[in-house]
Amino acid sequence: MDISYILNELGEERSQYFNAVAPPIIQTSNFMFPDVETMRRMFPHEFELPIYTRGNNPTVEILRKKLAALEGSEDALVLASGSAAIATAVIANVNQGDHIVSVAKPYSWTTKLMQNFLPRFGVTTTFVDGTDVSQFENAIQPNTKVIYLESPNTFTFELQDLAAVAKLAKAHGIVTMIDNSYSTALYQKPVELGIDVVLYSASKYIGGHSDVVAGVICGTKEMMRKIFYSEYMTLGGIISPMNAWLMIRGLRTLPLRLERSARTAAEVVAYLENHPKVRRVYFPYSKTNPQLELAKRQMSGCGGLLTISLETDQIEVVDRFANSLKRFLLGVSWGGHESLAFPASSGYADGTAQPGDTGFNLIRLYIGLEEPEGLIADLKQALEHI
């Protein structure tokens, strides 16, 4: 299906709402029935029909159709945050006594889900080096129900071989999940590589304007129905119609924003790779990435998110660099119109680190929609403070 059609036409039955070009925000909690018999007939079909906005809403339904088609999946569910989407999908596929194999160092709230929350209910997780498929194979137990991926991985962007892991999981009857927020469906197609469930923090590229928090689950209709009638409806982590509408708006320009961000990021990476005060650049398409061949094979493009390691072992120097940035805002998210910097040093509460710990010298940079010359000039002047 043509991407332009998906983003601008699919699911938009304009004749049903006064031929308006933009779909309406159906801002209602409740939907009425003409009679008791209709109500009785509709109750078992809330996955498809609007009864109560906690389950199905027409504005959200338009968004679901677009996201599923973009992903190449049969259906999608939209939730109030990326964390809600991840937790809902994982919880729906495990029971007490089950086991998860996860890539090491996933997103912080995913880590908390697996290390702190799920063990309270008898679900354990083994974290493995995702760059080696044999690590996943060796970690599988008879009670393993989920293999959780995040490729590229958070902060330093290591990759997993998605097709190889999917093949391994299918041989053992294990559900595979991936957080695909870094690439979006435009630059990586996990479903085509055999992954069962694809997850997003849609607050990032999909929303794209830093004005909405949302999450997405994509997969088969059977899987989405299973999640809908259990964890989705029970836990109630729904997105509001207004935020769904904002995401529909954001989708219109997704290819343009990704292309601009990626093009500028490539220029920034080229500059930073040759700077003497930058120890390393972490970026899937970097010429120094040992997994570059895999990145080119399973990703059709690389967005605007990268990390640099500064040539220093002092937290105060990292802080000084970050505080010197003028065009890059200091912030924790990414994927909007504005360029951002997130220094790892901000996670060291007292401003000190243990001997030998150099993790604080990492700074994640998100390249927004500004001109590359201005961003490079800003990085240049900040690096002079090292």
Contacts in CASP RR format, 6 or more apart in sequence:
PFRMAT RR
TARGET T0000
AUTHOR 0000-0000-0000
METHOD contacts of the structure
MODEL  1
MDISYILNELGEERSQYFNAVAPPIIQTSNFMFPDVETMRRMFPHEFELP
IYTRGNNPTVEILRKKLAALEGSEDALVLASGSAAIATAVIANVNQGDHI
VSVAKPYSWTTKLMQNFLPRFGVTTTFVDGTDVSQFENAIQPNTKVIYLE
SPNTFTFELQDLAAVAKLAKAHGIVTMIDNSYSTALYQKPVELGIDVVLY
SASKYIGGHSDVVAGVICGTKEMMRKIFYSEYMTLGGIISPMNAWLMIRG
LRTLPLRLERSARTAAEVVAYLENHPKVRRVYFPYSKTNPQLELAKRQMS
GCGGLLTISLETDQIEVVDRFANSLKRFLLGVSWGGHESLAFPASSGYAD
GTAQPGDTGFNLIRLYIGLEEPEGLIADLKQALEHI
1 10 0 8 1.000
1 69 0 8 1.000
3 70 0 8 1.000
3 186 0 8 1.000
3 255 0 8 1.000
6 66 0 8 1.000
6 69 0 8 1.000
6 70 0 8 1.000
7 66 0 8 1.000
7 70 0 8 1.000
7 251 0 8 1.000
7 252 0 8 1.000
7 254 0 8 1.000
7 255 0 8 1.000
8 252 0 8 1.000
10 65 0 8 1.000
10 66 0 8 1.000
10 69 0 8 1.000
11 61 0 8 1.000
11 62 0 8 1.000
11 65 0 8 1.000
11 66 0 8 1.000
12 23 0 8 1.000
12 62 0 8 1.000
14 20 0 8 1.000
14 21 0 8 1.000
14 23 0 8 1.000
17 23 0 8 1.000
17 24 0 8 1.000
22 249 0 8 1.000
23 59 0 8 1.000
23 62 0 8 1.000
23 245 0 8 1.000
23 248 0 8 1.000
24 59 0 8 1.000
25 59 0 8 1.000
25 241 0 8 1.000
25 242 0 8 1.000
25 244 0 8 1.000
25 245 0 8 1.000
26 50 0 8 1.000
26 57 0 8 1.000
26 58 0 8 1.000
26 59 0 8 1.000
26 241 0 8 1.000
27 241 0 8 1.000
27 242 0 8 1.000
28 53 0 8 1.000
28 57 0 8 1.000
28 241 0 8 1.000
29 52 0 8 1.000
29 53 0 8 1.000
29 54 0 8 1.000
30 52 0 8 1.000
30 53 0 8 1.000
31 50 0 8 1.000
31 51 0 8 1.000
31 52 0 8 1.000
33 39 0 8 1.000
33 42 0 8 1.000
42 49 0 8 1.000
42 51 0 8 1.000
43 51 0 8 1.000
46 52 0 8 1.000
46 55 0 8 1.000
46 56 0 8 1.000
46 228 0 8 1.000
46 233 0 8 1.000
47 56 0 8 1.000
47 224 0 8 1.000
47 225 0 8 1.000
47 228 0 8 1.000
47 229 0 8 1.000
48 56 0 8 1.000
49 56 0 8 1.000
50 56 0 8 1.000
50 57 0 8 1.000
50 58 0 8 1.000
50 61 0 8 1.000
53 60 0 8 1.000
53 238 0 8 1.000
53 241 0 8 1.000
54 233 0 8 1.000
54 236 0 8 1.000
54 238 0 8 1.000
55 228 0 8 1.000
55 232 0 8 1.000
55 233 0 8 1.000
55 238 0 8 1.000
57 241 0 8 1.000
57 244 0 8 1.000
59 241 0 8 1.000
59 244 0 8 1.000
59 245 0 8 1.000
59 248 0 8 1.000
60 78 0 8 1.000
60 238 0 8 1.000
60 239 0 8 1.000
60 241 0 8 1.000
60 244 0 8 1.000
62 244 0 8 1.000
62 248 0 8 1.000
63 78 0 8 1.000
63 244 0 8 1.000
63 247 0 8 1.000
63 248 0 8 1.000
63 251 0 8 1.000
64 75 0 8 1.000
64 76 0 8 1.000
64 77 0 8 1.000
64 78 0 8 1.000
65 76 0 8 1.000
66 248 0 8 1.000
66 251 0 8 1.000
67 76 0 8 1.000
67 78 0 8 1.000
67 206 0 8 1.000
67 216 0 8 1.000
67 218 0 8 1.000
68 74 0 8 1.000
68 75 0 8 1.000
68 76 0 8 1.000
68 218 0 8 1.000
68 219 0 8 1.000
70 185 0 8 1.000
70 186 0 8 1.000
70 251 0 8 1.000
71 185 0 8 1.000
71 189 0 8 1.000
71 191 0 8 1.000
71 198 0 8 1.000
71 218 0 8 1.000
71 219 0 8 1.000
72 185 0 8 1.000
72 189 0 8 1.000
72 191 0 8 1.000
72 192 0 8 1.000
72 218 0 8 1.000
73 191 0 8 1.000
73 198 0 8 1.000
73 218 0 8 1.000
73 219 0 8 1.000
73 220 0 8 1.000
74 219 0 8 1.000
74 220 0 8 1.000
74 221 0 8 1.000
74 224 0 8 1.000
75 218 0 8 1.000
75 219 0 8 1.000
75 220 0 8 1.000
75 221 0 8 1.000
75 224 0 8 1.000
75 225 0 8 1.000
76 216 0 8 1.000
76 217 0 8 1.000
76 218 0 8 1.000
76 219 0 8 1.000
76 224 0 8 1.000
77 85 0 8 1.000
77 88 0 8 1.000
77 216 0 8 1.000
77 217 0 8 1.000
77 224 0 8 1.000
77 227 0 8 1.000
77 228 0 8 1.000
77 232 0 8 1.000
78 202 0 8 1.000
78 214 0 8 1.000
78 215 0 8 1.000
78 216 0 8 1.000
78 238 0 8 1.000
78 239 0 8 1.000
78 244 0 8 1.000
78 247 0 8 1.000
79 85 0 8 1.000
79 88 0 8 1.000
79 214 0 8 1.000
79 215 0 8 1.000
79 216 0 8 1.000
79 217 0 8 1.000
79 232 0 8 1.000
79 237 0 8 1.000
79 238 0 8 1.000
79 239 0 8 1.000
80 213 0 8 1.000
80 214 0 8 1.000
80 215 0 8 1.000
80 237 0 8 1.000
80 238 0 8 1.000
80 239 0 8 1.000
80 240 0 8 1.000
80 243 0 8 1.000
81 201 0 8 1.000
81 203 0 8 1.000
81 213 0 8 1.000
81 214 0 8 1.000
81 215 0 8 1.000
82 181 0 8 1.000
82 199 0 8 1.000
82 200 0 8 1.000
82 201 0 8 1.000
82 202 0 8 1.000
82 203 0 8 1.000
82 213 0 8 1.000
82 214 0 8 1.000
82 215 0 8 1.000
82 216 0 8 1.000
83 109 0 8 1.000
83 110 0 8 1.000
83 113 0 8 1.000
83 201 0 8 1.000
84 215 0 8 1.000
84 235 0 8 1.000
84 237 0 8 1.000
85 199 0 8 1.000
85 200 0 8 1.000
85 201 0 8 1.000
85 202 0 8 1.000
85 215 0 8 1.000
85 216 0 8 1.000
85 217 0 8 1.000
86 107 0 8 1.000
86 109 0 8 1.000
86 110 0 8 1.000
86 113 0 8 1.000
86 179 0 8 1.000
86 199 0 8 1.000
87 113 0 8 1.000
87 117 0 8 1.000
88 217 0 8 1.000
88 227 0 8 1.000
88 231 0 8 1.000
88 232 0 8 1.000
88 235 0 8 1.000
88 237 0 8 1.000
89 177 0 8 1.000
89 197 0 8 1.000
89 199 0 8 1.000
89 217 0 8 1.000
89 227 0 8 1.000
89 231 0 8 1.000
90 100 0 8 1.000
90 113 0 8 1.000
90 114 0 8 1.000
90 118 0 8 1.000
90 146 0 8 1.000
90 148 0 8 1.000
90 177 0 8 1.000
91 118 0 8 1.000
91 231 0 8 1.000
92 226 0 8 1.000
92 227 0 8 1.000
92 230 0 8 1.000
92 231 0 8 1.000
93 145 0 8 1.000
93 146 0 8 1.000
93 175 0 8 1.000
93 177 0 8 1.000
93 197 0 8 1.000
94 100 0 8 1.000
94 118 0 8 1.000
94 123 0 8 1.000
94 145 0 8 1.000
94 146 0 8 1.000
95 123 0 8 1.000
95 145 0 8 1.000
96 121 0 8 1.000
96 122 0 8 1.000
96 123 0 8 1.000
97 122 0 8 1.000
97 123 0 8 1.000
97 124 0 8 1.000
97 143 0 8 1.000
98 122 0 8 1.000
98 123 0 8 1.000
98 124 0 8 1.000
98 143 0 8 1.000
98 144 0 8 1.000
98 145 0 8 1.000
98 146 0 8 1.000
99 123 0 8 1.000
99 124 0 8 1.000
99 125 0 8 1.000
99 126 0 8 1.000
99 141 0 8 1.000
99 143 0 8 1.000
99 144 0 8 1.000
99 145 0 8 1.000
100 114 0 8 1.000
100 118 0 8 1.000
100 123 0 8 1.000
100 124 0 8 1.000
100 125 0 8 1.000
100 126 0 8 1.000
100 144 0 8 1.000
100 145 0 8 1.000
100 146 0 8 1.000
100 147 0 8 1.000
100 148 0 8 1.000
101 125 0 8 1.000
101 126 0 8 1.000
101 128 0 8 1.000
101 136 0 8 1.000
101 139 0 8 1.000
101 140 0 8 1.000
101 144 0 8 1.000
101 146 0 8 1.000
101 147 0 8 1.000
101 148 0 8 1.000
101 174 0 8 1.000
102 110 0 8 1.000
102 114 0 8 1.000
102 125 0 8 1.000
102 126 0 8 1.000
102 127 0 8 1.000
102 128 0 8 1.000
102 147 0 8 1.000
102 148 0 8 1.000
103 127 0 8 1.000
103 128 0 8 1.000
103 130 0 8 1.000
103 148 0 8 1.000
103 149 0 8 1.000
103 150 0 8 1.000
103 151 0 8 1.000
103 153 0 8 1.000
103 160 0 8 1.000
104 127 0 8 1.000
104 128 0 8 1.000
104 129 0 8 1.000
104 130 0 8 1.000
104 153 0 8 1.000
105 111 0 8 1.000
105 127 0 8 1.000
105 153 0 8 1.000
105 154 0 8 1.000
105 155 0 8 1.000
105 156 0 8 1.000
106 114 0 8 1.000
106 148 0 8 1.000
106 150 0 8 1.000
106 153 0 8 1.000
106 154 0 8 1.000
106 179 0 8 1.000
107 150 0 8 1.000
107 154 0 8 1.000
107 179 0 8 1.000
107 201 0 8 1.000
108 154 0 8 1.000
110 148 0 8 1.000
110 150 0 8 1.000
110 179 0 8 1.000
114 125 0 8 1.000
114 127 0 8 1.000
114 148 0 8 1.000
115 125 0 8 1.000
118 124 0 8 1.000
118 125 0 8 1.000
126 139 0 8 1.000
126 141 0 8 1.000
128 135 0 8 1.000
128 136 0 8 1.000
128 138 0 8 1.000
128 139 0 8 1.000
129 135 0 8 1.000
130 136 0 8 1.000
130 149 0 8 1.000
130 153 0 8 1.000
130 158 0 8 1.000
130 160 0 8 1.000
131 158 0 8 1.000
131 159 0 8 1.000
131 160 0 8 1.000
131 291 0 8 1.000
133 160 0 8 1.000
133 161 0 8 1.000
133 164 0 8 1.000
133 165 0 8 1.000
133 168 0 8 1.000
136 147 0 8 1.000
136 165 0 8 1.000
136 168 0 8 1.000
136 169 0 8 1.000
137 168 0 8 1.000
140 168 0 8 1.000
140 172 0 8 1.000
140 174 0 8 1.000
144 172 0 8 1.000
144 174 0 8 1.000
145 174 0 8 1.000
145 175 0 8 1.000
146 174 0 8 1.000
146 175 0 8 1.000
146 176 0 8 1.000
146 177 0 8 1.000
147 165 0 8 1.000
147 168 0 8 1.000
147 169 0 8 1.000
147 174 0 8 1.000
147 175 0 8 1.000
147 176 0 8 1.000
147 177 0 8 1.000
148 177 0 8 1.000
148 178 0 8 1.000
149 160 0 8 1.000
149 162 0 8 1.000
149 165 0 8 1.000
149 176 0 8 1.000
149 177 0 8 1.000
149 178 0 8 1.000
149 179 0 8 1.000
149 195 0 8 1.000
150 160 0 8 1.000
150 178 0 8 1.000
150 179 0 8 1.000
151 158 0 8 1.000
151 159 0 8 1.000
151 160 0 8 1.000
151 162 0 8 1.000
151 178 0 8 1.000
151 180 0 8 1.000
151 182 0 8 1.000
151 188 0 8 1.000
151 298 0 8 1.000
152 158 0 8 1.000
152 159 0 8 1.000
152 182 0 8 1.000
152 183 0 8 1.000
152 284 0 8 1.000
152 295 0 8 1.000
153 159 0 8 1.000
153 160 0 8 1.000
155 282 0 8 1.000
155 307 0 8 1.000
155 344 0 8 1.000
155 362 0 8 1.000
155 364 0 8 1.000
156 282 0 8 1.000
156 307 0 8 1.000
156 362 0 8 1.000
157 182 0 8 1.000
157 282 0 8 1.000
157 283 0 8 1.000
157 284 0 8 1.000
157 305 0 8 1.000
157 306 0 8 1.000
157 307 0 8 1.000
158 291 0 8 1.000
159 284 0 8 1.000
159 291 0 8 1.000
159 294 0 8 1.000
159 295 0 8 1.000
159 298 0 8 1.000
161 294 0 8 1.000
161 298 0 8 1.000
162 178 0 8 1.000
162 190 0 8 1.000
162 193 0 8 1.000
162 194 0 8 1.000
162 195 0 8 1.000
162 298 0 8 1.000
163 193 0 8 1.000
163 194 0 8 1.000
163 298 0 8 1.000
165 176 0 8 1.000
166 176 0 8 1.000
166 193 0 8 1.000
166 194 0 8 1.000
166 195 0 8 1.000
166 196 0 8 1.000
167 194 0 8 1.000
169 175 0 8 1.000
169 176 0 8 1.000
169 196 0 8 1.000
170 194 0 8 1.000
175 196 0 8 1.000
175 197 0 8 1.000
176 194 0 8 1.000
176 195 0 8 1.000
176 196 0 8 1.000
176 197 0 8 1.000
177 195 0 8 1.000
177 196 0 8 1.000
177 197 0 8 1.000
177 198 0 8 1.000
177 199 0 8 1.000
178 190 0 8 1.000
178 195 0 8 1.000
178 197 0 8 1.000
178 198 0 8 1.000
178 199 0 8 1.000
179 199 0 8 1.000
179 200 0 8 1.000
179 201 0 8 1.000
180 188 0 8 1.000
180 190 0 8 1.000
180 198 0 8 1.000
180 199 0 8 1.000
180 200 0 8 1.000
181 199 0 8 1.000
181 200 0 8 1.000
181 201 0 8 1.000
181 204 0 8 1.000
181 205 0 8 1.000
182 188 0 8 1.000
182 303 0 8 1.000
182 305 0 8 1.000
183 299 0 8 1.000
183 301 0 8 1.000
183 302 0 8 1.000
183 303 0 8 1.000
184 200 0 8 1.000
184 205 0 8 1.000
184 206 0 8 1.000
184 254 0 8 1.000
184 258 0 8 1.000
185 198 0 8 1.000
186 254 0 8 1.000
186 255 0 8 1.000
186 258 0 8 1.000
186 300 0 8 1.000
187 258 0 8 1.000
187 299 0 8 1.000
187 300 0 8 1.000
187 301 0 8 1.000
187 302 0 8 1.000
187 303 0 8 1.000
188 298 0 8 1.000
188 299 0 8 1.000
188 300 0 8 1.000
188 301 0 8 1.000
189 300 0 8 1.000
190 198 0 8 1.000
191 198 0 8 1.000
191 218 0 8 1.000
191 219 0 8 1.000
193 298 0 8 1.000
196 219 0 8 1.000
196 220 0 8 1.000
196 223 0 8 1.000
197 217 0 8 1.000
197 218 0 8 1.000
197 219 0 8 1.000
197 223 0 8 1.000
198 216 0 8 1.000
198 217 0 8 1.000
198 218 0 8 1.000
198 219 0 8 1.000
199 215 0 8 1.000
199 216 0 8 1.000
199 217 0 8 1.000
199 218 0 8 1.000
200 206 0 8 1.000
200 215 0 8 1.000
200 216 0 8 1.000
200 218 0 8 1.000
201 214 0 8 1.000
201 215 0 8 1.000
202 212 0 8 1.000
202 214 0 8 1.000
202 215 0 8 1.000
202 216 0 8 1.000
202 247 0 8 1.000
203 212 0 8 1.000
203 213 0 8 1.000
203 214 0 8 1.000
203 215 0 8 1.000
203 333 0 8 1.000
204 333 0 8 1.000
204 334 0 8 1.000
204 335 0 8 1.000
204 336 0 8 1.000
205 254 0 8 1.000
205 257 0 8 1.000
205 258 0 8 1.000
205 335 0 8 1.000
205 336 0 8 1.000
206 214 0 8 1.000
206 216 0 8 1.000
206 247 0 8 1.000
206 250 0 8 1.000
206 251 0 8 1.000
206 254 0 8 1.000
207 214 0 8 1.000
207 246 0 8 1.000
207 247 0 8 1.000
207 250 0 8 1.000
207 251 0 8 1.000
207 336 0 8 1.000
208 250 0 8 1.000
208 254 0 8 1.000
208 257 0 8 1.000
208 335 0 8 1.000
208 336 0 8 1.000
208 337 0 8 1.000
209 246 0 8 1.000
209 249 0 8 1.000
209 250 0 8 1.000
209 336 0 8 1.000
209 337 0 8 1.000
210 333 0 8 1.000
210 335 0 8 1.000
210 336 0 8 1.000
210 337 0 8 1.000
210 338 0 8 1.000
211 246 0 8 1.000
212 243 0 8 1.000
212 246 0 8 1.000
212 247 0 8 1.000
213 243 0 8 1.000
214 239 0 8 1.000
214 243 0 8 1.000
214 244 0 8 1.000
214 247 0 8 1.000
215 239 0 8 1.000
217 224 0 8 1.000
217 227 0 8 1.000
232 238 0 8 1.000
239 247 0 8 1.000
257 336 0 8 1.000
257 337 0 8 1.000
257 369 0 8 1.000
258 303 0 8 1.000
260 368 0 8 1.000
260 369 0 8 1.000
261 303 0 8 1.000
261 304 0 8 1.000
261 335 0 8 1.000
261 367 0 8 1.000
261 368 0 8 1.000
261 369 0 8 1.000
262 301 0 8 1.000
262 302 0 8 1.000
262 303 0 8 1.000
262 304 0 8 1.000
263 372 0 8 1.000
264 304 0 8 1.000
264 367 0 8 1.000
264 368 0 8 1.000
264 369 0 8 1.000
264 370 0 8 1.000
264 371 0 8 1.000
264 372 0 8 1.000
264 375 0 8 1.000
265 283 0 8 1.000
265 302 0 8 1.000
265 303 0 8 1.000
265 304 0 8 1.000
265 305 0 8 1.000
265 306 0 8 1.000
265 367 0 8 1.000
266 285 0 8 1.000
266 302 0 8 1.000
267 372 0 8 1.000
267 376 0 8 1.000
268 306 0 8 1.000
268 365 0 8 1.000
268 367 0 8 1.000
268 372 0 8 1.000
268 375 0 8 1.000
268 376 0 8 1.000
268 379 0 8 1.000
269 281 0 8 1.000
269 283 0 8 1.000
269 285 0 8 1.000
269 286 0 8 1.000
269 306 0 8 1.000
271 376 0 8 1.000
271 379 0 8 1.000
271 380 0 8 1.000
272 278 0 8 1.000
272 281 0 8 1.000
272 306 0 8 1.000
272 308 0 8 1.000
272 379 0 8 1.000
273 281 0 8 1.000
273 286 0 8 1.000
273 287 0 8 1.000
273 288 0 8 1.000
275 383 0 8 1.000
276 311 0 8 1.000
277 310 0 8 1.000
277 311 0 8 1.000
277 312 0 8 1.000
277 383 0 8 1.000
277 386 0 8 1.000
278 308 0 8 1.000
278 309 0 8 1.000
278 310 0 8 1.000
278 311 0 8 1.000
278 383 0 8 1.000
279 308 0 8 1.000
279 309 0 8 1.000
279 310 0 8 1.000
279 311 0 8 1.000
279 361 0 8 1.000
280 288 0 8 1.000
280 308 0 8 1.000
280 309 0 8 1.000
281 288 0 8 1.000
281 306 0 8 1.000
281 307 0 8 1.000
281 308 0 8 1.000
281 309 0 8 1.000
282 289 0 8 1.000
282 306 0 8 1.000
282 307 0 8 1.000
282 308 0 8 1.000
282 309 0 8 1.000
282 362 0 8 1.000
283 289 0 8 1.000
283 302 0 8 1.000
283 306 0 8 1.000
283 307 0 8 1.000
284 291 0 8 1.000
284 292 0 8 1.000
284 295 0 8 1.000
284 299 0 8 1.000
284 302 0 8 1.000
285 292 0 8 1.000
285 295 0 8 1.000
285 296 0 8 1.000
285 299 0 8 1.000
285 301 0 8 1.000
285 302 0 8 1.000
286 292 0 8 1.000
286 306 0 8 1.000
289 295 0 8 1.000
295 302 0 8 1.000
303 367 0 8 1.000
304 335 0 8 1.000
304 366 0 8 1.000
304 367 0 8 1.000
304 368 0 8 1.000
305 334 0 8 1.000
305 335 0 8 1.000
305 364 0 8 1.000
305 365 0 8 1.000
305 366 0 8 1.000
305 367 0 8 1.000
306 364 0 8 1.000
306 365 0 8 1.000
306 367 0 8 1.000
307 362 0 8 1.000
307 363 0 8 1.000
307 364 0 8 1.000
307 365 0 8 1.000
308 362 0 8 1.000
308 363 0 8 1.000
308 365 0 8 1.000
309 358 0 8 1.000
309 361 0 8 1.000
309 362 0 8 1.000
310 317 0 8 1.000
310 318 0 8 1.000
310 321 0 8 1.000
310 361 0 8 1.000
310 363 0 8 1.000
310 386 0 8 1.000
311 386 0 8 1.000
312 318 0 8 1.000
312 361 0 8 1.000
312 386 0 8 1.000
313 358 0 8 1.000
313 361 0 8 1.000
315 345 0 8 1.000
315 348 0 8 1.000
315 351 0 8 1.000
315 352 0 8 1.000
315 353 0 8 1.000
315 360 0 8 1.000
317 385 0 8 1.000
317 386 0 8 1.000
318 343 0 8 1.000
318 344 0 8 1.000
318 345 0 8 1.000
318 360 0 8 1.000
318 361 0 8 1.000
318 363 0 8 1.000
319 343 0 8 1.000
319 345 0 8 1.000
320 385 0 8 1.000
320 386 0 8 1.000
321 343 0 8 1.000
321 363 0 8 1.000
321 382 0 8 1.000
321 383 0 8 1.000
321 385 0 8 1.000
321 386 0 8 1.000
322 330 0 8 1.000
322 341 0 8 1.000
322 343 0 8 1.000
322 345 0 8 1.000
322 346 0 8 1.000
322 363 0 8 1.000
322 382 0 8 1.000
324 381 0 8 1.000
324 382 0 8 1.000
324 385 0 8 1.000
325 341 0 8 1.000
325 378 0 8 1.000
325 379 0 8 1.000
325 382 0 8 1.000
326 378 0 8 1.000
326 381 0 8 1.000
326 382 0 8 1.000
327 339 0 8 1.000
327 370 0 8 1.000
327 374 0 8 1.000
327 375 0 8 1.000
327 377 0 8 1.000
327 378 0 8 1.000
328 339 0 8 1.000
328 340 0 8 1.000
328 341 0 8 1.000
328 365 0 8 1.000
328 375 0 8 1.000
328 378 0 8 1.000
328 379 0 8 1.000
329 338 0 8 1.000
329 339 0 8 1.000
329 340 0 8 1.000
329 341 0 8 1.000
330 340 0 8 1.000
330 341 0 8 1.000
330 342 0 8 1.000
330 343 0 8 1.000
330 346 0 8 1.000
331 340 0 8 1.000
331 341 0 8 1.000
331 342 0 8 1.000
332 342 0 8 1.000
333 340 0 8 1.000
334 340 0 8 1.000
334 342 0 8 1.000
334 364 0 8 1.000
334 366 0 8 1.000
335 366 0 8 1.000
335 368 0 8 1.000
336 366 0 8 1.000
336 368 0 8 1.000
336 369 0 8 1.000
337 368 0 8 1.000
337 369 0 8 1.000
338 368 0 8 1.000
338 369 0 8 1.000
338 370 0 8 1.000
339 365 0 8 1.000
339 366 0 8 1.000
339 367 0 8 1.000
339 368 0 8 1.000
339 370 0 8 1.000
339 375 0 8 1.000
340 365 0 8 1.000
340 366 0 8 1.000
340 368 0 8 1.000
341 363 0 8 1.000
341 364 0 8 1.000
341 365 0 8 1.000
341 366 0 8 1.000
342 363 0 8 1.000
342 364 0 8 1.000
342 365 0 8 1.000
342 366 0 8 1.000
343 360 0 8 1.000
343 362 0 8 1.000
343 363 0 8 1.000
343 364 0 8 1.000
344 359 0 8 1.000
344 360 0 8 1.000
344 361 0 8 1.000
344 362 0 8 1.000
344 363 0 8 1.000
344 364 0 8 1.000
345 351 0 8 1.000
345 360 0 8 1.000
345 361 0 8 1.000
347 360 0 8 1.000
348 360 0 8 1.000
353 359 0 8 1.000
353 360 0 8 1.000
367 375 0 8 1.000
END
